[in-house]
């Protein structure tokens, strides 16, 4: 059984400390992820200009790198910010969106990982498997594999890179190479709202800023996403209203609701 006290304590710290989460992310999800971070009490900043990313990373509590709409200048900005984050020893969360779809994405993802050494990597099953097997092709940003089929790849990658790997999907799996956590919350409607995976990555960034244990931080962030997703879906008629209710649920989520949701799984 998951410990509701951990996620409640982490969320309380975020709401009290409002950590600055520096995002270098993609055009598609900027608004979604910024609003999600605001809803849980974090302070998001979307800064990707090469001229300022080093200065922004110098004052941030965590750094989120997302290569959804990849370009040469944005990638260079990610490397600059990542090196500054490493220098300051603040957590780096990397989302290798669409890795395996094109050689450029795959090469860029491996280069960023080698140079920046992210603390946490979150992707769907196909993306995580593609990071292990560079010959594997993916269907754009969509997963073509189940999360359970990526567990071995996730463990292998976590041990090799000495980081935490998050495989998100119908069941989320989080591993540091030894321990394996699973999160069974969430609904199929979440897949119909663009950027939910990217939002999860940003939320992980907020949790990592307030919890030095990367495995705990990532697990608690995925629990929060899943619980809020289920509560929002219950109030929604479709993906449009789900997006609205999801932000409201993140904002209003109480300790009691978290405890009730986790106890249902026991």
C-alpha positions as CSV (number, residue, x, y, z in Angstrom):
1,X,0.0,0.0,0.0
2,X,1.3,3.5,-0.9
3,X,1.9,5.9,2.1
4,X,-0.5,8.8,1.7
5,X,1.5,10.8,4.3
6,X,4.4,11.1,1.8
7,X,2.5,12.7,-1.0
8,X,0.5,14.9,1.4
9,X,3.8,16.1,3.0
10,X,5.4,16.7,-0.5
11,X,2.3,18.6,-1.7
12,X,2.3,20.7,1.5
13,X,5.9,21.7,0.9
14,X,5.2,22.7,-2.6
15,X,2.3,24.9,-1.6
16,X,4.3,26.5,1.2
17,X,7.6,27.0,-0.6
18,X,6.3,27.7,-4.2
19,X,9.5,26.3,-5.8
20,X,10.6,28.0,-9.1
21,X,10.4,25.3,-11.8
22,X,12.3,26.3,-14.9
23,X,10.8,24.7,-17.9
24,X,12.3,24.5,-21.4
25,X,9.4,22.8,-23.0
26,X,7.4,22.7,-26.2
27,X,4.9,25.1,-27.8
28,X,2.1,22.6,-27.5
29,X,2.0,22.3,-23.7
30,X,3.4,25.6,-22.3
31,X,0.0,26.8,-21.1
32,X,-1.1,23.4,-19.8
33,X,2.0,22.8,-17.8
34,X,2.3,26.3,-16.4
35,X,-1.3,26.2,-15.2
36,X,-0.8,22.7,-13.6
37,X,2.3,23.9,-11.8
38,X,0.4,27.0,-10.5
39,X,-2.5,24.9,-9.5
40,X,-0.4,22.8,-7.1
41,X,1.4,25.8,-5.7
42,X,4.6,25.9,-7.7
43,X,6.0,28.8,-9.6
44,X,6.6,28.0,-13.3
45,X,8.8,29.9,-15.6
46,X,9.0,29.1,-19.4
47,X,12.4,30.5,-20.5
48,X,14.1,29.1,-23.5
49,X,16.2,31.9,-25.0
50,X,19.9,31.0,-25.1
51,X,20.7,34.5,-23.7
52,X,19.0,33.9,-20.4
53,X,18.6,30.2,-19.7
54,X,21.8,30.0,-17.7
55,X,20.7,32.9,-15.5
56,X,17.3,31.4,-15.0
57,X,18.7,28.0,-14.1
58,X,20.9,29.8,-11.6
59,X,17.9,30.8,-9.5
60,X,15.5,27.9,-10.1
61,X,14.7,25.1,-7.7
62,X,14.5,22.5,-10.5
63,X,14.9,22.3,-14.2
64,X,12.5,20.5,-16.6
65,X,13.7,19.8,-20.1
66,X,11.1,18.6,-22.7
67,X,12.1,18.1,-26.4
68,X,8.6,18.0,-27.8
69,X,9.0,20.7,-30.4
70,X,12.7,20.2,-30.9
71,X,14.9,22.7,-32.7
72,X,18.7,23.5,-32.8
73,X,18.4,26.7,-30.7
74,X,16.1,25.2,-28.1
75,X,18.4,22.1,-27.7
76,X,21.4,24.3,-27.2
77,X,19.5,26.2,-24.6
78,X,18.7,22.9,-22.8
79,X,22.3,22.0,-22.7
80,X,23.4,25.4,-21.3
81,X,20.6,25.3,-18.6
82,X,21.4,21.6,-17.8
83,X,25.0,22.3,-17.2
84,X,24.2,25.2,-14.8
85,X,21.7,23.0,-13.0
86,X,24.3,20.3,-12.6
87,X,26.8,22.9,-11.3
88,X,24.2,23.9,-8.7
89,X,23.1,20.4,-8.0
90,X,19.4,21.1,-8.5
91,X,17.2,18.3,-9.9
92,X,16.9,17.9,-13.7
93,X,13.8,16.1,-15.1
94,X,14.0,15.1,-18.8
95,X,11.1,14.2,-21.1
96,X,12.5,12.6,-24.3
97,X,9.3,13.3,-26.3
98,X,9.2,11.2,-29.5
99,X,12.6,9.7,-29.1
100,X,13.0,6.9,-31.7
101,X,10.7,8.7,-34.2
102,X,13.7,10.3,-36.1
103,X,17.5,10.0,-35.9
104,X,17.7,13.7,-34.9
105,X,15.5,13.1,-31.8
106,X,17.3,10.0,-30.8
107,X,20.7,11.5,-31.2
108,X,19.6,14.7,-29.3
109,X,18.1,12.7,-26.4
110,X,21.3,10.6,-25.9
111,X,23.5,13.7,-26.2
112,X,21.5,15.6,-23.6
113,X,21.5,12.6,-21.2
114,X,25.2,12.2,-21.5
115,X,26.0,15.9,-20.9
116,X,23.3,16.9,-18.4
117,X,22.9,13.6,-16.4
118,X,19.2,14.1,-15.5
119,X,18.0,12.9,-12.1
120,X,14.6,11.7,-13.5
121,X,13.5,10.7,-17.0
122,X,9.8,10.3,-17.8
123,X,8.5,8.9,-21.0
124,X,5.9,6.5,-22.4
125,X,6.8,2.9,-22.9
126,X,8.0,3.2,-26.5
127,X,10.2,6.2,-25.6
128,X,11.8,4.5,-22.7
129,X,12.4,1.3,-24.8
130,X,13.8,3.5,-27.6
131,X,16.4,5.0,-25.2
132,X,17.7,1.5,-24.6
133,X,17.4,0.2,-28.1
134,X,18.3,2.9,-30.6
135,X,17.1,0.8,-33.5
136,X,13.5,0.8,-32.2
137,X,11.1,3.1,-34.0
138,X,8.2,4.9,-32.3
139,X,5.0,6.3,-33.6
140,X,5.7,10.0,-33.1
141,X,4.9,11.0,-29.6
142,X,2.4,8.1,-29.0
143,X,3.3,4.8,-27.4
144,X,3.0,1.6,-29.3
145,X,3.8,-0.6,-26.3
146,X,2.3,-1.3,-22.9
147,X,4.0,0.1,-19.8
148,X,4.6,-3.4,-18.4
149,X,6.6,-4.4,-21.5
150,X,9.0,-1.5,-20.7
151,X,9.8,-2.5,-17.1
152,X,13.0,-4.3,-18.0
153,X,14.2,-1.5,-20.2
154,X,13.4,1.0,-17.4
155,X,15.4,-1.0,-14.8
156,X,18.3,-1.3,-17.2
157,X,18.3,2.4,-18.1
158,X,18.0,3.5,-14.5
159,X,21.0,1.4,-13.4
160,X,23.1,2.5,-16.4
161,X,22.3,6.2,-15.9
162,X,22.1,6.1,-12.1
163,X,18.8,8.0,-12.2
164,X,15.1,7.3,-11.8
165,X,13.0,6.2,-14.8
166,X,9.3,6.8,-15.0
167,X,7.2,4.9,-17.6
168,X,3.8,6.4,-17.8
169,X,0.7,4.9,-19.3
170,X,-2.3,2.7,-18.3
171,X,-0.2,1.8,-15.2
172,X,2.8,4.0,-14.3
173,X,6.1,2.3,-13.3
174,X,8.8,4.2,-11.5
175,X,12.2,2.6,-10.8
176,X,15.7,3.5,-9.7
177,X,17.0,0.2,-11.1
178,X,16.5,-1.7,-7.8
179,X,13.1,-0.7,-6.4
180,X,10.0,-0.6,-8.6
181,X,6.9,1.4,-7.8
182,X,3.6,1.3,-9.6
183,X,0.8,3.8,-9.8
184,X,-2.6,2.4,-11.0
185,X,-4.5,5.6,-11.0
186,X,-5.6,7.5,-14.1
187,X,-8.2,7.1,-16.8
188,X,-8.3,6.6,-20.6
189,X,-9.8,10.1,-21.0
190,X,-6.4,11.6,-19.9
191,X,-4.9,10.2,-23.1
192,X,-7.4,12.4,-25.1
193,X,-6.0,15.6,-23.6
194,X,-2.8,16.8,-25.2
195,X,0.2,17.2,-23.0
196,X,-0.8,15.2,-20.0
197,X,2.5,13.3,-20.1
198,X,4.4,16.6,-20.4
199,X,2.3,17.9,-17.5
200,X,3.3,14.9,-15.5
201,X,7.0,15.7,-16.2
202,X,6.6,19.3,-15.0
203,X,4.8,18.2,-11.9
204,X,7.6,15.8,-11.2
205,X,9.9,18.8,-11.4
206,X,7.9,20.5,-8.6
207,X,8.0,17.4,-6.4
208,X,11.7,16.9,-7.0
209,X,12.4,20.5,-6.0
210,X,10.9,19.7,-2.5
211,X,12.0,16.1,-2.1
212,X,15.6,15.0,-2.6
213,X,14.6,11.4,-2.9
214,X,14.0,11.2,-6.7
215,X,12.2,7.8,-6.5
216,X,9.7,9.2,-3.9
217,X,9.3,12.5,-5.7
218,X,8.5,10.9,-9.0
219,X,6.1,8.3,-7.5
220,X,4.3,11.0,-5.5
221,X,4.0,13.2,-8.5
222,X,2.5,10.4,-10.6
223,X,0.1,9.6,-7.8
224,X,-1.1,13.2,-7.7
225,X,-1.6,13.2,-11.5
226,X,-3.6,10.0,-11.4
227,X,-5.8,10.9,-8.4
228,X,-6.6,14.3,-9.9
229,X,-7.2,12.7,-13.3
230,X,-9.8,10.3,-11.9
231,X,-11.5,13.0,-9.9
232,X,-11.6,15.3,-13.0
233,X,-12.9,12.5,-15.3
234,X,-15.8,11.8,-12.9
235,X,-17.0,15.4,-13.4
236,X,-16.3,15.7,-17.2
237,X,-18.4,15.1,-20.3
238,X,-15.3,14.9,-22.5
239,X,-11.7,16.0,-23.0
240,X,-12.5,19.7,-23.1
241,X,-14.2,19.8,-19.7
242,X,-11.7,17.3,-18.4
243,X,-8.9,19.7,-18.9
244,X,-10.7,22.4,-16.9
245,X,-11.7,20.1,-14.1
246,X,-8.2,18.6,-13.9
247,X,-6.7,22.0,-13.0
248,X,-9.5,22.6,-10.4
249,X,-8.8,19.2,-8.9
250,X,-5.1,19.8,-8.6
251,X,-5.8,23.2,-7.0
252,X,-8.4,21.8,-4.5
253,X,-7.0,18.4,-3.8
254,X,-7.1,17.8,-0.1
255,X,-5.3,15.4,2.3
256,X,-8.6,13.6,2.9
257,X,-9.2,13.0,-0.9
258,X,-5.6,11.7,-1.2
259,X,-6.0,9.3,1.7
260,X,-9.4,8.1,0.5
261,X,-8.1,7.4,-3.0
262,X,-5.0,5.5,-1.8
263,X,-7.0,3.5,0.7
264,X,-9.3,2.3,-2.1
265,X,-6.3,0.5,-3.7
266,X,-5.4,-1.4,-0.5
